[in-house]
Amino acid sequence: MLYNVAAIIGSAQGVKLRAAVEEKLRLDQIDTAHQNAEKWLADFALVDKKDLFLEFVPCIN
């Protein structure tokens, strides 16, 4: 989910990592991850998405 969020907000590394993870997931798992990312972003719609991503960088490195 976090790699999806990173990719959605424009992180090239997020796109790369999301693709690597998606190779190991079933289609229903990928769909769930996309839905969770969209929900997470919607929950924080009033906050700048790039600022949020910077807070999570240590979690996904």
Phi and psi in radians as a Rosetta constraint file:
Dihedral C 1 N 2 CA 2 C 2 CIRCULARHARMONIC -1.151 0.35
Dihedral N 2 CA 2 C 2 N 3 CIRCULARHARMONIC -0.598 0.35
Dihedral C 2 N 3 CA 3 C 3 CIRCULARHARMONIC -1.151 0.35
Dihedral N 3 CA 3 C 3 N 4 CIRCULARHARMONIC -0.627 0.35
Dihedral C 3 N 4 CA 4 C 4 CIRCULARHARMONIC -1.092 0.35
Dihedral N 4 CA 4 C 4 N 5 CIRCULARHARMONIC -0.797 0.35
Dihedral C 4 N 5 CA 5 C 5 CIRCULARHARMONIC -1.048 0.35
Dihedral N 5 CA 5 C 5 N 6 CIRCULARHARMONIC -0.810 0.35
Dihedral C 5 N 6 CA 6 C 6 CIRCULARHARMONIC -1.040 0.35
Dihedral N 6 CA 6 C 6 N 7 CIRCULARHARMONIC -0.756 0.35
Dihedral C 6 N 7 CA 7 C 7 CIRCULARHARMONIC -1.148 0.35
Dihedral N 7 CA 7 C 7 N 8 CIRCULARHARMONIC -0.722 0.35
Dihedral C 7 N 8 CA 8 C 8 CIRCULARHARMONIC -1.078 0.35
Dihedral N 8 CA 8 C 8 N 9 CIRCULARHARMONIC -0.636 0.35
Dihedral C 8 N 9 CA 9 C 9 CIRCULARHARMONIC -1.557 0.35
Dihedral N 9 CA 9 C 9 N 10 CIRCULARHARMONIC 0.084 0.35
Dihedral C 9 N 10 CA 10 C 10 CIRCULARHARMONIC 1.842 0.35
Dihedral N 10 CA 10 C 10 N 11 CIRCULARHARMONIC 0.256 0.35
Dihedral C 10 N 11 CA 11 C 11 CIRCULARHARMONIC -1.431 0.35
Dihedral N 11 CA 11 C 11 N 12 CIRCULARHARMONIC 2.098 0.35
Dihedral C 11 N 12 CA 12 C 12 CIRCULARHARMONIC -1.121 0.35
Dihedral N 12 CA 12 C 12 N 13 CIRCULARHARMONIC -0.666 0.35
Dihedral C 12 N 13 CA 13 C 13 CIRCULARHARMONIC -1.157 0.35
Dihedral N 13 CA 13 C 13 N 14 CIRCULARHARMONIC -0.651 0.35
Dihedral C 13 N 14 CA 14 C 14 CIRCULARHARMONIC -1.057 0.35
Dihedral N 14 CA 14 C 14 N 15 CIRCULARHARMONIC -0.728 0.35
Dihedral C 14 N 15 CA 15 C 15 CIRCULARHARMONIC -1.083 0.35
Dihedral N 15 CA 15 C 15 N 16 CIRCULARHARMONIC -0.805 0.35
Dihedral C 15 N 16 CA 16 C 16 CIRCULARHARMONIC -1.105 0.35
Dihedral N 16 CA 16 C 16 N 17 CIRCULARHARMONIC -0.831 0.35
Dihedral C 16 N 17 CA 17 C 17 CIRCULARHARMONIC -1.188 0.35
Dihedral N 17 CA 17 C 17 N 18 CIRCULARHARMONIC -0.649 0.35
Dihedral C 17 N 18 CA 18 C 18 CIRCULARHARMONIC -1.065 0.35
Dihedral N 18 CA 18 C 18 N 19 CIRCULARHARMONIC -0.772 0.35
Dihedral C 18 N 19 CA 19 C 19 CIRCULARHARMONIC -1.094 0.35
Dihedral N 19 CA 19 C 19 N 20 CIRCULARHARMONIC -0.710 0.35
Dihedral C 19 N 20 CA 20 C 20 CIRCULARHARMONIC -1.118 0.35
Dihedral N 20 CA 20 C 20 N 21 CIRCULARHARMONIC -0.720 0.35
Dihedral C 20 N 21 CA 21 C 21 CIRCULARHARMONIC -1.231 0.35
Dihedral N 21 CA 21 C 21 N 22 CIRCULARHARMONIC -0.719 0.35
Dihedral C 21 N 22 CA 22 C 22 CIRCULARHARMONIC -1.076 0.35
Dihedral N 22 CA 22 C 22 N 23 CIRCULARHARMONIC -0.452 0.35
Dihedral C 22 N 23 CA 23 C 23 CIRCULARHARMONIC -1.114 0.35
Dihedral N 23 CA 23 C 23 N 24 CIRCULARHARMONIC -0.401 0.35
Dihedral C 23 N 24 CA 24 C 24 CIRCULARHARMONIC -1.773 0.35
Dihedral N 24 CA 24 C 24 N 25 CIRCULARHARMONIC -0.016 0.35
Dihedral C 24 N 25 CA 25 C 25 CIRCULARHARMONIC -1.859 0.35
Dihedral N 25 CA 25 C 25 N 26 CIRCULARHARMONIC 2.705 0.35
Dihedral C 25 N 26 CA 26 C 26 CIRCULARHARMONIC -1.354 0.35
Dihedral N 26 CA 26 C 26 N 27 CIRCULARHARMONIC 2.840 0.35
Dihedral C 26 N 27 CA 27 C 27 CIRCULARHARMONIC -1.051 0.35
Dihedral N 27 CA 27 C 27 N 28 CIRCULARHARMONIC -0.661 0.35
Dihedral C 27 N 28 CA 28 C 28 CIRCULARHARMONIC -1.181 0.35
Dihedral N 28 CA 28 C 28 N 29 CIRCULARHARMONIC -0.574 0.35
Dihedral C 28 N 29 CA 29 C 29 CIRCULARHARMONIC -1.214 0.35
Dihedral N 29 CA 29 C 29 N 30 CIRCULARHARMONIC -0.694 0.35
Dihedral C 29 N 30 CA 30 C 30 CIRCULARHARMONIC -1.107 0.35
Dihedral N 30 CA 30 C 30 N 31 CIRCULARHARMONIC -0.772 0.35
Dihedral C 30 N 31 CA 31 C 31 CIRCULARHARMONIC -1.069 0.35
Dihedral N 31 CA 31 C 31 N 32 CIRCULARHARMONIC -0.755 0.35
Dihedral C 31 N 32 CA 32 C 32 CIRCULARHARMONIC -1.087 0.35
Dihedral N 32 CA 32 C 32 N 33 CIRCULARHARMONIC -0.748 0.35
Dihedral C 32 N 33 CA 33 C 33 CIRCULARHARMONIC -1.087 0.35
Dihedral N 33 CA 33 C 33 N 34 CIRCULARHARMONIC -0.722 0.35
Dihedral C 33 N 34 CA 34 C 34 CIRCULARHARMONIC -1.130 0.35
Dihedral N 34 CA 34 C 34 N 35 CIRCULARHARMONIC -0.749 0.35
Dihedral C 34 N 35 CA 35 C 35 CIRCULARHARMONIC -1.109 0.35
Dihedral N 35 CA 35 C 35 N 36 CIRCULARHARMONIC -0.733 0.35
Dihedral C 35 N 36 CA 36 C 36 CIRCULARHARMONIC -1.124 0.35
Dihedral N 36 CA 36 C 36 N 37 CIRCULARHARMONIC -0.679 0.35
Dihedral C 36 N 37 CA 37 C 37 CIRCULARHARMONIC -1.133 0.35
Dihedral N 37 CA 37 C 37 N 38 CIRCULARHARMONIC -0.778 0.35
Dihedral C 37 N 38 CA 38 C 38 CIRCULARHARMONIC -1.099 0.35
Dihedral N 38 CA 38 C 38 N 39 CIRCULARHARMONIC -0.710 0.35
Dihedral C 38 N 39 CA 39 C 39 CIRCULARHARMONIC -1.139 0.35
Dihedral N 39 CA 39 C 39 N 40 CIRCULARHARMONIC -0.749 0.35
Dihedral C 39 N 40 CA 40 C 40 CIRCULARHARMONIC -1.055 0.35
Dihedral N 40 CA 40 C 40 N 41 CIRCULARHARMONIC -0.801 0.35
Dihedral C 40 N 41 CA 41 C 41 CIRCULARHARMONIC -1.129 0.35
Dihedral N 41 CA 41 C 41 N 42 CIRCULARHARMONIC -0.680 0.35
Dihedral C 41 N 42 CA 42 C 42 CIRCULARHARMONIC -1.127 0.35
Dihedral N 42 CA 42 C 42 N 43 CIRCULARHARMONIC -0.645 0.35
Dihedral C 42 N 43 CA 43 C 43 CIRCULARHARMONIC -1.133 0.35
Dihedral N 43 CA 43 C 43 N 44 CIRCULARHARMONIC -0.460 0.35
Dihedral C 43 N 44 CA 44 C 44 CIRCULARHARMONIC -1.997 0.35
Dihedral N 44 CA 44 C 44 N 45 CIRCULARHARMONIC 0.518 0.35
Dihedral C 44 N 45 CA 45 C 45 CIRCULARHARMONIC -1.068 0.35
Dihedral N 45 CA 45 C 45 N 46 CIRCULARHARMONIC -0.428 0.35
Dihedral C 45 N 46 CA 46 C 46 CIRCULARHARMONIC -1.500 0.35
Dihedral N 46 CA 46 C 46 N 47 CIRCULARHARMONIC -0.011 0.35
Dihedral C 46 N 47 CA 47 C 47 CIRCULARHARMONIC -1.977 0.35
Dihedral N 47 CA 47 C 47 N 48 CIRCULARHARMONIC 2.504 0.35
Dihedral C 47 N 48 CA 48 C 48 CIRCULARHARMONIC -1.072 0.35
Dihedral N 48 CA 48 C 48 N 49 CIRCULARHARMONIC 2.105 0.35
Dihedral C 48 N 49 CA 49 C 49 CIRCULARHARMONIC -1.077 0.35
Dihedral N 49 CA 49 C 49 N 50 CIRCULARHARMONIC -0.637 0.35
Dihedral C 49 N 50 CA 50 C 50 CIRCULARHARMONIC -1.191 0.35
Dihedral N 50 CA 50 C 50 N 51 CIRCULARHARMONIC -0.617 0.35
Dihedral C 50 N 51 CA 51 C 51 CIRCULARHARMONIC -1.120 0.35
Dihedral N 51 CA 51 C 51 N 52 CIRCULARHARMONIC -0.686 0.35
Dihedral C 51 N 52 CA 52 C 52 CIRCULARHARMONIC -1.119 0.35
Dihedral N 52 CA 52 C 52 N 53 CIRCULARHARMONIC -0.737 0.35
Dihedral C 52 N 53 CA 53 C 53 CIRCULARHARMONIC -1.067 0.35
Dihedral N 53 CA 53 C 53 N 54 CIRCULARHARMONIC -0.718 0.35
Dihedral C 53 N 54 CA 54 C 54 CIRCULARHARMONIC -1.052 0.35
Dihedral N 54 CA 54 C 54 N 55 CIRCULARHARMONIC -0.536 0.35
Dihedral C 54 N 55 CA 55 C 55 CIRCULARHARMONIC -1.242 0.35
Dihedral N 55 CA 55 C 55 N 56 CIRCULARHARMONIC -0.421 0.35
Dihedral C 55 N 56 CA 56 C 56 CIRCULARHARMONIC -1.758 0.35
Dihedral N 56 CA 56 C 56 N 57 CIRCULARHARMONIC -0.032 0.35
Dihedral C 56 N 57 CA 57 C 57 CIRCULARHARMONIC -0.922 0.35
Dihedral N 57 CA 57 C 57 N 58 CIRCULARHARMONIC -0.791 0.35
Dihedral C 57 N 58 CA 58 C 58 CIRCULARHARMONIC -1.067 0.35
Dihedral N 58 CA 58 C 58 N 59 CIRCULARHARMONIC -0.472 0.35
Dihedral C 58 N 59 CA 59 C 59 CIRCULARHARMONIC -1.283 0.35
Dihedral N 59 CA 59 C 59 N 60 CIRCULARHARMONIC -0.458 0.35
Dihedral C 59 N 60 CA 60 C 60 CIRCULARHARMONIC -1.942 0.35
Dihedral N 60 CA 60 C 60 N 61 CIRCULARHARMONIC 0.008 0.35
